[in-house]
Each structure stands twice: as C-alpha cells, then as structure tokens.
Amino acid sequence: MSGCACCDRTRRYPSDLTDEQWQVSEPQARAVMAELRKSPAGAPMKHDPHAMVDAIGCLTRYGIEWRALPADLPP
C-alpha cells in the first residue's frame, strides 16, 4: 500500500501483533478483507492490513474514546 503512512507505522502498543503473530494471522486477515471487498460497497485496499488489524486490536482491547484515538492508527 504505497503512499500510506500506516505502512511505515512503528509498532508501539501492547495490543500490536508481533511479526511472528502477524505471519500466523495474515492469511486469514487477508481472506476476510478480500470477502469484504466483494460487497457492493467494497473498494480496493489503501491501508496496510497489519496496521488495520493492530488498530482493531487496540480498540477492542482498550475501548478508546474518540478524542483519545492514537494519531498513528490508520483512518
């Protein structure tokens, strides 16, 4: 995903996946994202899937308030 700042994001939160965890999770994450893109509203991916999964993990783990969202999470 060239041109997206989330591709170069430094992993810094306790909920972020390690590279080893991502290697195990990546095939399933990409399969789920491919299914989502099949919907009528589906669009090409613009953001790094690893960063997206990290963002979901952060939000589900900590329940962050809207104003307290980390600035380096993908849109």
N, CA, C and O atoms as a Tripos MOL2 file, in Angstrom:
@<TRIPOS>MOLECULE
protein
  300   299    75     0     0
PROTEIN
NO_CHARGES

@<TRIPOS>ATOM
      1 N           0.8380   -1.1630    0.0000 N.3       1 MET1
      2 CA          0.0000    0.0000    0.0000 C.3       1 MET1
      3 C           0.8920    1.2370    0.0000 C.2       1 MET1
      4 O           1.0860    1.8640    1.0410 O.2       1 MET1
      5 N           1.4120    1.5760   -1.1180 N.am      2 SER2
      6 CA          2.3260    2.7030   -1.1850 C.3       2 SER2
      7 C           1.5850    4.0200   -0.9620 C.2       2 SER2
      8 O           0.4130    4.1630   -1.3120 O.2       2 SER2
      9 N           2.2880    4.9610   -0.3810 N.am      3 GLY3
     10 CA          1.7250    6.2820   -0.1570 C.3       3 GLY3
     11 C           0.9330    6.4200    1.1270 C.2       3 GLY3
     12 O           0.4480    7.5080    1.4390 O.2       3 GLY3
     13 N           0.7940    5.3580    1.8640 N.am      4 CYS4
     14 CA          0.0220    5.4040    3.1000 C.3       4 CYS4
     15 C           0.9710    5.4150    4.2980 C.2       4 CYS4
     16 O           1.8700    4.5790    4.3840 O.2       4 CYS4
     17 N           0.7790    6.3380    5.2030 N.am      5 ALA5
     18 CA          1.6530    6.4610    6.3720 C.3       5 ALA5
     19 C           1.5520    5.2540    7.2980 C.2       5 ALA5
     20 O           2.4830    4.9830    8.0560 O.2       5 ALA5
     21 N           0.4420    4.5280    7.2510 N.am      6 CYS6
     22 CA          0.3000    3.3920    8.1640 C.3       6 CYS6
     23 C           1.2340    2.2430    7.7930 C.2       6 CYS6
     24 O           1.4780    1.3600    8.6160 O.2       6 CYS6
     25 N           1.7570    2.2410    6.5740 N.am      7 CYS7
     26 CA          2.7090    1.1960    6.1750 C.3       7 CYS7
     27 C           4.0270    1.3250    6.9310 C.2       7 CYS7
     28 O           4.7050    0.3270    7.1750 O.2       7 CYS7
     29 N           4.3880    2.5420    7.2980 N.am      8 ASP8
     30 CA          5.6490    2.7930    7.9900 C.3       8 ASP8
     31 C           5.4640    2.9820    9.4880 C.2       8 ASP8
     32 O           6.3840    3.4170   10.1820 O.2       8 ASP8
     33 N           4.2860    2.6600    9.9830 N.am      9 ARG9
     34 CA          3.9530    2.8610   11.3850 C.3       9 ARG9
     35 C           4.8420    2.0110   12.2880 C.2       9 ARG9
     36 O           5.0570    0.8290   12.0230 O.2       9 ARG9
     37 N           5.3510    2.6130   13.3440 N.am     10 THR10
     38 CA          6.1390    1.8880   14.3380 C.3      10 THR10
     39 C           5.1870    1.1970   15.2980 C.2      10 THR10
     40 O           4.2890    1.8340   15.8470 O.2      10 THR10
     41 N           5.3680   -0.0620   15.4980 N.am     11 ARG11
     42 CA          4.5220   -0.8200   16.4150 C.3      11 ARG11
     43 C           4.9360   -0.4830   17.8430 C.2      11 ARG11
     44 O           6.0730   -0.7360   18.2390 O.2      11 ARG11
     45 N           3.9990    0.0960   18.6280 N.am     12 ARG12
     46 CA          4.3820    0.5560   19.9610 C.3      12 ARG12
     47 C           3.3610    0.2710   21.0470 C.2      12 ARG12
     48 O           3.6090    0.5820   22.2130 O.2      12 ARG12
     49 N           2.2370   -0.3030   20.7070 N.am     13 TYR13
     50 CA          1.2100   -0.5400   21.7030 C.3      13 TYR13
     51 C           1.2240   -2.0040   22.1460 C.2      13 TYR13
     52 O           1.5580   -2.8800   21.3480 O.2      13 TYR13
     53 N           0.8690   -2.2860   23.3980 N.am     14 PRO14
     54 CA          0.8710   -3.6780   23.8710 C.3      14 PRO14
     55 C          -0.0430   -4.5900   23.0530 C.2      14 PRO14
     56 O           0.1900   -5.7970   22.9830 O.2      14 PRO14
     57 N          -1.0670   -4.0300   22.4440 N.am     15 SER15
     58 CA         -2.0040   -4.8400   21.6540 C.3      15 SER15
     59 C          -1.5010   -5.1230   20.2380 C.2      15 SER15
     60 O          -2.0950   -5.9440   19.5400 O.2      15 SER15
     61 N          -0.4260   -4.4700   19.7940 N.am     16 ASP16
     62 CA          0.0980   -4.6840   18.4410 C.3      16 ASP16
     63 C           0.6100   -6.1120   18.2900 C.2      16 ASP16
     64 O           1.2100   -6.6710   19.2080 O.2      16 ASP16
     65 N           0.3630   -6.6930   17.1130 N.am     17 LEU17
     66 CA          0.8620   -8.0280   16.8330 C.3      17 LEU17
     67 C           2.3640   -7.9940   16.5660 C.2      17 LEU17
     68 O           2.8710   -7.0580   15.9470 O.2      17 LEU17
     69 N           3.0630   -9.0150   17.0330 N.am     18 THR18
     70 CA          4.4710   -9.1490   16.6740 C.3      18 THR18
     71 C           4.5380   -9.6360   15.2290 C.2      18 THR18
     72 O           3.5270  -10.0560   14.6660 O.2      18 THR18
     73 N           5.7130   -9.5820   14.6350 N.am     19 ASP19
     74 CA          5.8650  -10.0830   13.2640 C.3      19 ASP19
     75 C           5.4980  -11.5690   13.1800 C.2      19 ASP19
     76 O           4.8970  -12.0070   12.1990 O.2      19 ASP19
     77 N           5.8570  -12.3330   14.2020 N.am     20 GLU20
     78 CA          5.5400  -13.7580   14.2190 C.3      20 GLU20
     79 C           4.0320  -13.9860   14.3000 C.2      20 GLU20
     80 O           3.4960  -14.8510   13.6070 O.2      20 GLU20
     81 N           3.3500  -13.2150   15.1420 N.am     21 GLN21
     82 CA          1.8930  -13.3250   15.2460 C.3      21 GLN21
     83 C           1.2300  -12.9220   13.9320 C.2      21 GLN21
     84 O           0.2460  -13.5350   13.5180 O.2      21 GLN21
     85 N           1.7620  -11.9030   13.2840 N.am     22 TRP22
     86 CA          1.1910  -11.4540   12.0190 C.3      22 TRP22
     87 C           1.3670  -12.5270   10.9470 C.2      22 TRP22
     88 O           0.4610  -12.7320   10.1390 O.2      22 TRP22
     89 N           2.4920  -13.2070   10.9180 N.am     23 GLN23
     90 CA          2.7050  -14.2650    9.9300 C.3      23 GLN23
     91 C           1.6470  -15.3540   10.0570 C.2      23 GLN23
     92 O           1.1990  -15.9070    9.0520 O.2      23 GLN23
     93 N           1.2490  -15.6620   11.2790 N.am     24 VAL24
     94 CA          0.2160  -16.6700   11.5040 C.3      24 VAL24
     95 C          -1.1600  -16.1200   11.1230 C.2      24 VAL24
     96 O          -1.9680  -16.8390   10.5360 O.2      24 VAL24
     97 N          -1.4280  -14.8800   11.4440 N.am     25 SER25
     98 CA         -2.7500  -14.2620   11.2460 C.3      25 SER25
     99 C          -2.9730  -13.7240    9.8330 C.2      25 SER25
    100 O          -4.1170  -13.5990    9.3950 O.2      25 SER25
    101 N          -1.9100  -13.4080    9.1280 N.am     26 GLU26
    102 CA         -2.0350  -12.7130    7.8390 C.3      26 GLU26
    103 C          -2.9320  -13.4220    6.8260 C.2      26 GLU26
    104 O          -3.7940  -12.7640    6.2420 O.2      26 GLU26
    105 N          -2.7800  -14.7270    6.5850 N.am     27 PRO27
    106 CA         -3.6450  -15.3520    5.5680 C.3      27 PRO27
    107 C          -5.1320  -15.2030    5.8710 C.2      27 PRO27
    108 O          -5.9220  -14.9110    4.9730 O.2      27 PRO27
    109 N          -5.5140  -15.4010    7.1250 N.am     28 GLN28
    110 CA         -6.9210  -15.2700    7.4780 C.3      28 GLN28
    111 C          -7.3820  -13.8180    7.3920 C.2      28 GLN28
    112 O          -8.4890  -13.5490    6.9250 O.2      28 GLN28
    113 N          -6.5460  -12.8800    7.8380 N.am     29 ALA29
    114 CA         -6.9110  -11.4590    7.7650 C.3      29 ALA29
    115 C          -7.1110  -11.0310    6.3120 C.2      29 ALA29
    116 O          -8.0750  -10.3340    5.9960 O.2      29 ALA29
    117 N          -6.2090  -11.4430    5.4340 N.am     30 ARG30
    118 CA         -6.3430  -11.0860    4.0120 C.3      30 ARG30
    119 C          -7.5790  -11.7310    3.3880 C.2      30 ARG30
    120 O          -8.2280  -11.1260    2.5340 O.2      30 ARG30
    121 N          -7.9110  -12.9580    3.8080 N.am     31 ALA31
    122 CA         -9.1030  -13.6310    3.2860 C.3      31 ALA31
    123 C         -10.3700  -12.8850    3.7090 C.2      31 ALA31
    124 O         -11.2810  -12.7050    2.9000 O.2      31 ALA31
    125 N         -10.4330  -12.4540    4.9640 N.am     32 VAL32
    126 CA        -11.5940  -11.7010    5.4490 C.3      32 VAL32
    127 C         -11.7050  -10.3800    4.6940 C.2      32 VAL32
    128 O         -12.7960   -9.9910    4.2790 O.2      32 VAL32
    129 N         -10.5810   -9.6920    4.5140 N.am     33 MET33
    130 CA        -10.6060   -8.4090    3.8010 C.3      33 MET33
    131 C         -11.0070   -8.5910    2.3420 C.2      33 MET33
    132 O         -11.6830   -7.7310    1.7770 O.2      33 MET33
    133 N         -10.6010   -9.6950    1.7260 N.am     34 ALA34
    134 CA        -10.9970   -9.9790    0.3390 C.3      34 ALA34
    135 C         -12.5120  -10.1860    0.2500 C.2      34 ALA34
    136 O         -13.1470   -9.7330   -0.7030 O.2      34 ALA34
    137 N         -13.0840  -10.8640    1.2350 N.am     35 GLU35
    138 CA        -14.5410  -11.0520    1.2740 C.3      35 GLU35
    139 C         -15.2640   -9.7200    1.4060 C.2      35 GLU35
    140 O         -16.2810   -9.4990    0.7480 O.2      35 GLU35
    141 N         -14.7540   -8.8400    2.2420 N.am     36 LEU36
    142 CA        -15.3830   -7.5270    2.4230 C.3      36 LEU36
    143 C         -15.3600   -6.7140    1.1320 C.2      36 LEU36
    144 O         -16.2950   -5.9630    0.8530 O.2      36 LEU36
    145 N         -14.3070   -6.8600    0.3560 N.am     37 ARG37
    146 CA        -14.2090   -6.1070   -0.8960 C.3      37 ARG37
    147 C         -15.1720   -6.6230   -1.9600 C.2      37 ARG37
    148 O         -15.4090   -5.9330   -2.9510 O.2      37 ARG37
    149 N         -15.7360   -7.8230   -1.7810 N.am     38 LYS38
    150 CA        -16.6910   -8.3750   -2.7460 C.3      38 LYS38
    151 C         -18.0620   -7.7230   -2.6300 C.2      38 LYS38
    152 O         -18.8790   -7.8380   -3.5430 O.2      38 LYS38
    153 N         -18.3240   -7.0400   -1.5200 N.am     39 SER39
    154 CA        -19.6330   -6.4190   -1.3360 C.3      39 SER39
    155 C         -19.7910   -5.2640   -2.3240 C.2      39 SER39
    156 O         -18.8010   -4.7780   -2.8710 O.2      39 SER39
    157 N         -21.0240   -4.8230   -2.5560 N.am     40 PRO40
    158 CA        -21.2440   -3.6980   -3.4770 C.3      40 PRO40
    159 C         -20.4690   -2.4380   -3.0760 C.2      40 PRO40
    160 O         -20.0860   -1.6430   -3.9340 O.2      40 PRO40
    161 N         -20.2450   -2.2620   -1.7930 N.am     41 ALA41
    162 CA        -19.5220   -1.0810   -1.3150 C.3      41 ALA41
    163 C         -18.0210   -1.3430   -1.2210 C.2      41 ALA41
    164 O         -17.2640   -0.4560   -0.8240 O.2      41 ALA41
    165 N         -17.5850   -2.5400   -1.5790 N.am     42 GLY42
    166 CA        -16.1700   -2.8970   -1.4650 C.3      42 GLY42
    167 C         -15.2860   -2.0050   -2.3160 C.2      42 GLY42
    168 O         -15.6720   -1.5970   -3.4110 O.2      42 GLY42
    169 N         -14.1180   -1.7090   -1.8170 N.am     43 ALA43
    170 CA        -13.1760   -0.8380   -2.5250 C.3      43 ALA43
    171 C         -11.7770   -1.4320   -2.3980 C.2      43 ALA43
    172 O         -11.5160   -2.2300   -1.4980 O.2      43 ALA43
    173 N         -10.8850   -1.0450   -3.2930 N.am     44 PRO44
    174 CA         -9.5050   -1.5350   -3.1760 C.3      44 PRO44
    175 C          -8.8890   -1.1010   -1.8480 C.2      44 PRO44
    176 O          -9.2010   -0.0300   -1.3260 O.2      44 PRO44
    177 N          -8.0230   -1.9360   -1.3170 N.am     45 MET45
    178 CA         -7.3720   -1.6120   -0.0520 C.3      45 MET45
    179 C          -6.3750   -0.4830   -0.2370 C.2      45 MET45
    180 O          -5.5890   -0.4840   -1.1850 O.2      45 MET45
    181 N          -6.4120    0.4800    0.6730 N.am     46 LYS46
    182 CA         -5.4830    1.6030    0.6460 C.3      46 LYS46
    183 C          -4.4990    1.5370    1.8040 C.2      46 LYS46
    184 O          -3.4660    2.2060    1.7820 O.2      46 LYS46
    185 N          -4.8100    0.7390    2.8090 N.am     47 HIS47
    186 CA         -4.0270    0.7400    4.0370 C.3      47 HIS47
    187 C          -3.4050   -0.6270    4.2920 C.2      47 HIS47
    188 O          -3.8810   -1.6510    3.8020 O.2      47 HIS47
    189 N          -2.3400   -0.6150    5.0630 N.am     48 ASP48
    190 CA         -1.6120   -1.8220    5.4100 C.3      48 ASP48
    191 C          -2.4890   -2.7300    6.2760 C.2      48 ASP48
    192 O          -2.9580   -2.3020    7.3300 O.2      48 ASP48
    193 N          -2.7170   -3.9780    5.8470 N.am     49 PRO49
    194 CA         -3.5730   -4.8760    6.6360 C.3      49 PRO49
    195 C          -3.0430   -5.1170    8.0490 C.2      49 PRO49
    196 O          -3.8320   -5.2440    8.9860 O.2      49 PRO49
    197 N          -1.7340   -5.1800    8.2140 N.am     50 HIS50
    198 CA         -1.1570   -5.3770    9.5500 C.3      50 HIS50
    199 C          -1.5390   -4.1990   10.4440 C.2      50 HIS50
    200 O          -1.9240   -4.4060   11.5950 O.2      50 HIS50
    201 N          -1.4420   -2.9820    9.9440 N.am     51 ALA51
    202 CA         -1.8180   -1.7980   10.7240 C.3      51 ALA51
    203 C          -3.3120   -1.8050   11.0410 C.2      51 ALA51
    204 O          -3.7190   -1.3900   12.1260 O.2      51 ALA51
    205 N          -4.1240   -2.2710   10.1020 N.am     52 MET52
    206 CA         -5.5680   -2.3290   10.3360 C.3      52 MET52
    207 C          -5.8980   -3.3070   11.4570 C.2      52 MET52
    208 O          -6.7120   -3.0020   12.3290 O.2      52 MET52
    209 N          -5.2650   -4.4890   11.4370 N.am     53 VAL53
    210 CA         -5.5120   -5.4750   12.4910 C.3      53 VAL53
    211 C          -5.0050   -4.9460   13.8360 C.2      53 VAL53
    212 O          -5.6430   -5.1620   14.8660 O.2      53 VAL53
    213 N          -3.8670   -4.2590   13.8300 N.am     54 ASP54
    214 CA         -3.3690   -3.6500   15.0730 C.3      54 ASP54
    215 C          -4.3600   -2.6150   15.6050 C.2      54 ASP54
    216 O          -4.5900   -2.5450   16.8120 O.2      54 ASP54
    217 N          -4.9400   -1.8210   14.7280 N.am     55 ALA55
    218 CA         -5.9060   -0.8040   15.1510 C.3      55 ALA55
    219 C          -7.1510   -1.4510   15.7590 C.2      55 ALA55
    220 O          -7.6610   -0.9870   16.7790 O.2      55 ALA55
    221 N          -7.6300   -2.5100   15.1390 N.am     56 ILE56
    222 CA         -8.7980   -3.2260   15.6770 C.3      56 ILE56
    223 C          -8.4640   -3.7960   17.0480 C.2      56 ILE56
    224 O          -9.2700   -3.7070   17.9750 O.2      56 ILE56
    225 N          -7.2670   -4.3860   17.1780 N.am     57 GLY57
    226 CA         -6.8480   -4.9390   18.4650 C.3      57 GLY57
    227 C          -6.7680   -3.8810   19.5410 C.2      57 GLY57
    228 O          -7.1700   -4.1170   20.6800 O.2      57 GLY57
    229 N          -6.2530   -2.7180   19.1890 N.am     58 CYS58
    230 CA         -6.1370   -1.6110   20.1450 C.3      58 CYS58
    231 C          -7.5210   -1.1630   20.6170 C.2      58 CYS58
    232 O          -7.7470   -0.9770   21.8130 O.2      58 CYS58
    233 N          -8.4340   -0.9930   19.6800 N.am     59 LEU59
    234 CA         -9.7780   -0.5160   20.0250 C.3      59 LEU59
    235 C         -10.5630   -1.5410   20.8330 C.2      59 LEU59
    236 O         -11.2710   -1.1780   21.7730 O.2      59 LEU59
    237 N         -10.4450   -2.8190   20.4770 N.am     60 THR60
    238 CA        -11.2080   -3.8290   21.2110 C.3      60 THR60
    239 C         -10.6050   -4.1030   22.5810 C.2      60 THR60
    240 O         -11.3200   -4.4570   23.5180 O.2      60 THR60
    241 N          -9.3040   -3.9410   22.6990 N.am     61 ARG61
    242 CA         -8.6430   -4.2000   23.9910 C.3      61 ARG61
    243 C          -8.8760   -3.0630   24.9830 C.2      61 ARG61
    244 O          -9.1510   -3.3010   26.1590 O.2      61 ARG61
    245 N          -8.7640   -1.8250   24.4980 N.am     62 TYR62
    246 CA         -8.7770   -0.6780   25.4060 C.3      62 TYR62
    247 C         -10.0340    0.1750   25.3370 C.2      62 TYR62
    248 O         -10.2460    1.0130   26.2140 O.2      62 TYR62
    249 N         -10.8740   -0.0110   24.3250 N.am     63 GLY63
    250 CA        -12.1020    0.7640   24.2390 C.3      63 GLY63
    251 C         -11.8440    2.2580   24.2550 C.2      63 GLY63
    252 O         -12.4500    2.9800   25.0460 O.2      63 GLY63
    253 N         -10.9780    2.7210   23.4190 N.am     64 ILE64
    254 CA        -10.5190    4.1090   23.4150 C.3      64 ILE64
    255 C         -11.6460    5.0690   23.0320 C.2      64 ILE64
    256 O         -12.4290    4.7990   22.1210 O.2      64 ILE64
    257 N         -11.7100    6.1830   23.7390 N.am     65 GLU65
    258 CA        -12.6660    7.2320   23.3870 C.3      65 GLU65
    259 C         -12.2390    7.8910   22.0750 C.2      65 GLU65
    260 O         -11.0550    7.9110   21.7400 O.2      65 GLU65
    261 N         -13.1960    8.4200   21.3500 N.am     66 TRP66
    262 CA        -12.9340    9.0240   20.0440 C.3      66 TRP66
    263 C         -11.8150   10.0740   20.1070 C.2      66 TRP66
    264 O         -10.9170   10.0680   19.2650 O.2      66 TRP66
    265 N         -11.8620   10.9400   21.0610 N.am     67 ARG67
    266 CA        -10.8680   12.0090   21.1610 C.3      67 ARG67
    267 C          -9.5000   11.5050   21.6090 C.2      67 ARG67
    268 O          -8.5030   12.2100   21.4530 O.2      67 ARG67
    269 N          -9.4380   10.2960   22.1630 N.am     68 ALA68
    270 CA         -8.1850    9.7470   22.6580 C.3      68 ALA68
    271 C          -7.5440    8.7640   21.6890 C.2      68 ALA68
    272 O          -6.5650    8.1050   22.0390 O.2      68 ALA68
    273 N          -8.0810    8.6530   20.4700 N.am     69 LEU69
    274 CA         -7.5110    7.7340   19.4820 C.3      69 LEU69
    275 C          -6.0660    8.1020   19.1950 C.2      69 LEU69
    276 O          -5.7620    9.2780   18.9890 O.2      69 LEU69
    277 N          -5.1650    7.1230   19.1750 N.am     70 PRO70
    278 CA         -3.7810    7.4160   18.8040 C.3      70 PRO70
    279 C          -3.7030    7.9750   17.3870 C.2      70 PRO70
    280 O          -4.3940    7.4840   16.4940 O.2      70 PRO70
    281 N          -2.8940    8.9680   17.1740 N.am     71 ALA71
    282 CA         -2.7980    9.6330   15.8760 C.3      71 ALA71
    283 C          -2.2030    8.7410   14.8010 C.2      71 ALA71
    284 O          -2.4140    8.9910   13.6140 O.2      71 ALA71
    285 N          -1.4580    7.6960   15.1890 N.am     72 ASP72
    286 CA         -0.8040    6.8760   14.1750 C.3      72 ASP72
    287 C          -1.6250    5.6640   13.7400 C.2      72 ASP72
    288 O          -1.1380    4.8400   12.9650 O.2      72 ASP72
    289 N          -2.8640    5.5400   14.2260 N.am     73 LEU73
    290 CA         -3.7170    4.4570   13.7400 C.3      73 LEU73
    291 C          -4.2140    4.8180   12.3450 C.2      73 LEU73
    292 O          -4.4060    5.9950   12.0400 O.2      73 LEU73
    293 N          -4.4250    3.8060   11.4920 N.am     74 PRO74
    294 CA         -4.9270    4.1160   10.1400 C.3      74 PRO74
    295 C          -6.3310    4.7020   10.2090 C.2      74 PRO74
    296 O          -7.0630    4.4580   11.1680 O.2      74 PRO74
    297 N          -6.7080    5.4810    9.1850 N.am     75 PRO75
    298 CA         -8.0460    6.0970    9.1770 C.3      75 PRO75
    299 C          -9.1640    5.0700    9.2290 C.2      75 PRO75
    300 O         -10.3390    5.4360    9.2290 O.2      75 PRO75
@<TRIPOS>BOND
     1     1     2 1
     2     2     3 1
     3     3     4 2
     4     3     5 am
     5     5     6 1
     6     6     7 1
     7     7     8 2
     8     7     9 am
     9     9    10 1
    10    10    11 1
    11    11    12 2
    12    11    13 am
    13    13    14 1
    14    14    15 1
    15    15    16 2
    16    15    17 am
    17    17    18 1
    18    18    19 1
    19    19    20 2
    20    19    21 am
    21    21    22 1
    22    22    23 1
    23    23    24 2
    24    23    25 am
    25    25    26 1
    26    26    27 1
    27    27    28 2
    28    27    29 am
    29    29    30 1
    30    30    31 1
    31    31    32 2
    32    31    33 am
    33    33    34 1
    34    34    35 1
    35    35    36 2
    36    35    37 am
    37    37    38 1
    38    38    39 1
    39    39    40 2
    40    39    41 am
    41    41    42 1
    42    42    43 1
    43    43    44 2
    44    43    45 am
    45    45    46 1
    46    46    47 1
    47    47    48 2
    48    47    49 am
    49    49    50 1
    50    50    51 1
    51    51    52 2
    52    51    53 am
    53    53    54 1
    54    54    55 1
    55    55    56 2
    56    55    57 am
    57    57    58 1
    58    58    59 1
    59    59    60 2
    60    59    61 am
    61    61    62 1
    62    62    63 1
    63    63    64 2
    64    63    65 am
    65    65    66 1
    66    66    67 1
    67    67    68 2
    68    67    69 am
    69    69    70 1
    70    70    71 1
    71    71    72 2
    72    71    73 am
    73    73    74 1
    74    74    75 1
    75    75    76 2
    76    75    77 am
    77    77    78 1
    78    78    79 1
    79    79    80 2
    80    79    81 am
    81    81    82 1
    82    82    83 1
    83    83    84 2
    84    83    85 am
    85    85    86 1
    86    86    87 1
    87    87    88 2
    88    87    89 am
    89    89    90 1
    90    90    91 1
    91    91    92 2
    92    91    93 am
    93    93    94 1
    94    94    95 1
    95    95    96 2
    96    95    97 am
    97    97    98 1
    98    98    99 1
    99    99   100 2
   100    99   101 am
   101   101   102 1
   102   102   103 1
   103   103   104 2
   104   103   105 am
   105   105   106 1
   106   106   107 1
   107   107   108 2
   108   107   109 am
   109   109   110 1
   110   110   111 1
   111   111   112 2
   112   111   113 am
   113   113   114 1
   114   114   115 1
   115   115   116 2
   116   115   117 am
   117   117   118 1
   118   118   119 1
   119   119   120 2
   120   119   121 am
   121   121   122 1
   122   122   123 1
   123   123   124 2
   124   123   125 am
   125   125   126 1
   126   126   127 1
   127   127   128 2
   128   127   129 am
   129   129   130 1
   130   130   131 1
   131   131   132 2
   132   131   133 am
   133   133   134 1
   134   134   135 1
   135   135   136 2
   136   135   137 am
   137   137   138 1
   138   138   139 1
   139   139   140 2
   140   139   141 am
   141   141   142 1
   142   142   143 1
   143   143   144 2
   144   143   145 am
   145   145   146 1
   146   146   147 1
   147   147   148 2
   148   147   149 am
   149   149   150 1
   150   150   151 1
   151   151   152 2
   152   151   153 am
   153   153   154 1
   154   154   155 1
   155   155   156 2
   156   155   157 am
   157   157   158 1
   158   158   159 1
   159   159   160 2
   160   159   161 am
   161   161   162 1
   162   162   163 1
   163   163   164 2
   164   163   165 am
   165   165   166 1
   166   166   167 1
   167   167   168 2
   168   167   169 am
   169   169   170 1
   170   170   171 1
   171   171   172 2
   172   171   173 am
   173   173   174 1
   174   174   175 1
   175   175   176 2
   176   175   177 am
   177   177   178 1
   178   178   179 1
   179   179   180 2
   180   179   181 am
   181   181   182 1
   182   182   183 1
   183   183   184 2
   184   183   185 am
   185   185   186 1
   186   186   187 1
   187   187   188 2
   188   187   189 am
   189   189   190 1
   190   190   191 1
   191   191   192 2
   192   191   193 am
   193   193   194 1
   194   194   195 1
   195   195   196 2
   196   195   197 am
   197   197   198 1
   198   198   199 1
   199   199   200 2
   200   199   201 am
   201   201   202 1
   202   202   203 1
   203   203   204 2
   204   203   205 am
   205   205   206 1
   206   206   207 1
   207   207   208 2
   208   207   209 am
   209   209   210 1
   210   210   211 1
   211   211   212 2
   212   211   213 am
   213   213   214 1
   214   214   215 1
   215   215   216 2
   216   215   217 am
   217   217   218 1
   218   218   219 1
   219   219   220 2
   220   219   221 am
   221   221   222 1
   222   222   223 1
   223   223   224 2
   224   223   225 am
   225   225   226 1
   226   226   227 1
   227   227   228 2
   228   227   229 am
   229   229   230 1
   230   230   231 1
   231   231   232 2
   232   231   233 am
   233   233   234 1
   234   234   235 1
   235   235   236 2
   236   235   237 am
   237   237   238 1
   238   238   239 1
   239   239   240 2
   240   239   241 am
   241   241   242 1
   242   242   243 1
   243   243   244 2
   244   243   245 am
   245   245   246 1
   246   246   247 1
   247   247   248 2
   248   247   249 am
   249   249   250 1
   250   250   251 1
   251   251   252 2
   252   251   253 am
   253   253   254 1
   254   254   255 1
   255   255   256 2
   256   255   257 am
   257   257   258 1
   258   258   259 1
   259   259   260 2
   260   259   261 am
   261   261   262 1
   262   262   263 1
   263   263   264 2
   264   263   265 am
   265   265   266 1
   266   266   267 1
   267   267   268 2
   268   267   269 am
   269   269   270 1
   270   270   271 1
   271   271   272 2
   272   271   273 am
   273   273   274 1
   274   274   275 1
   275   275   276 2
   276   275   277 am
   277   277   278 1
   278   278   279 1
   279   279   280 2
   280   279   281 am
   281   281   282 1
   282   282   283 1
   283   283   284 2
   284   283   285 am
   285   285   286 1
   286   286   287 1
   287   287   288 2
   288   287   289 am
   289   289   290 1
   290   290   291 1
   291   291   292 2
   292   291   293 am
   293   293   294 1
   294   294   295 1
   295   295   296 2
   296   295   297 am
   297   297   298 1
   298   298   299 1
   299   299   300 2
@<TRIPOS>SUBSTRUCTURE
     1 MET1         2 RESIDUE 1 A MET
     2 SER2         6 RESIDUE 1 A SER
     3 GLY3        10 RESIDUE 1 A GLY
     4 CYS4        14 RESIDUE 1 A CYS
     5 ALA5        18 RESIDUE 1 A ALA
     6 CYS6        22 RESIDUE 1 A CYS
     7 CYS7        26 RESIDUE 1 A CYS
     8 ASP8        30 RESIDUE 1 A ASP
     9 ARG9        34 RESIDUE 1 A ARG
    10 THR10       38 RESIDUE 1 A THR
    11 ARG11       42 RESIDUE 1 A ARG
    12 ARG12       46 RESIDUE 1 A ARG
    13 TYR13       50 RESIDUE 1 A TYR
    14 PRO14       54 RESIDUE 1 A PRO
    15 SER15       58 RESIDUE 1 A SER
    16 ASP16       62 RESIDUE 1 A ASP
    17 LEU17       66 RESIDUE 1 A LEU
    18 THR18       70 RESIDUE 1 A THR
    19 ASP19       74 RESIDUE 1 A ASP
    20 GLU20       78 RESIDUE 1 A GLU
    21 GLN21       82 RESIDUE 1 A GLN
    22 TRP22       86 RESIDUE 1 A TRP
    23 GLN23       90 RESIDUE 1 A GLN
    24 VAL24       94 RESIDUE 1 A VAL
    25 SER25       98 RESIDUE 1 A SER
    26 GLU26      102 RESIDUE 1 A GLU
    27 PRO27      106 RESIDUE 1 A PRO
    28 GLN28      110 RESIDUE 1 A GLN
    29 ALA29      114 RESIDUE 1 A ALA
    30 ARG30      118 RESIDUE 1 A ARG
    31 ALA31      122 RESIDUE 1 A ALA
    32 VAL32      126 RESIDUE 1 A VAL
    33 MET33      130 RESIDUE 1 A MET
    34 ALA34      134 RESIDUE 1 A ALA
    35 GLU35      138 RESIDUE 1 A GLU
    36 LEU36      142 RESIDUE 1 A LEU
    37 ARG37      146 RESIDUE 1 A ARG
    38 LYS38      150 RESIDUE 1 A LYS
    39 SER39      154 RESIDUE 1 A SER
    40 PRO40      158 RESIDUE 1 A PRO
    41 ALA41      162 RESIDUE 1 A ALA
    42 GLY42      166 RESIDUE 1 A GLY
    43 ALA43      170 RESIDUE 1 A ALA
    44 PRO44      174 RESIDUE 1 A PRO
    45 MET45      178 RESIDUE 1 A MET
    46 LYS46      182 RESIDUE 1 A LYS
    47 HIS47      186 RESIDUE 1 A HIS
    48 ASP48      190 RESIDUE 1 A ASP
    49 PRO49      194 RESIDUE 1 A PRO
    50 HIS50      198 RESIDUE 1 A HIS
    51 ALA51      202 RESIDUE 1 A ALA
    52 MET52      206 RESIDUE 1 A MET
    53 VAL53      210 RESIDUE 1 A VAL
    54 ASP54      214 RESIDUE 1 A ASP
    55 ALA55      218 RESIDUE 1 A ALA
    56 ILE56      222 RESIDUE 1 A ILE
    57 GLY57      226 RESIDUE 1 A GLY
    58 CYS58      230 RESIDUE 1 A CYS
    59 LEU59      234 RESIDUE 1 A LEU
    60 THR60      238 RESIDUE 1 A THR
    61 ARG61      242 RESIDUE 1 A ARG
    62 TYR62      246 RESIDUE 1 A TYR
    63 GLY63      250 RESIDUE 1 A GLY
    64 ILE64      254 RESIDUE 1 A ILE
    65 GLU65      258 RESIDUE 1 A GLU
    66 TRP66      262 RESIDUE 1 A TRP
    67 ARG67      266 RESIDUE 1 A ARG
    68 ALA68      270 RESIDUE 1 A ALA
    69 LEU69      274 RESIDUE 1 A LEU
    70 PRO70      278 RESIDUE 1 A PRO
    71 ALA71      282 RESIDUE 1 A ALA
    72 ASP72      286 RESIDUE 1 A ASP
    73 LEU73      290 RESIDUE 1 A LEU
    74 PRO74      294 RESIDUE 1 A PRO
    75 PRO75      298 RESIDUE 1 A PRO
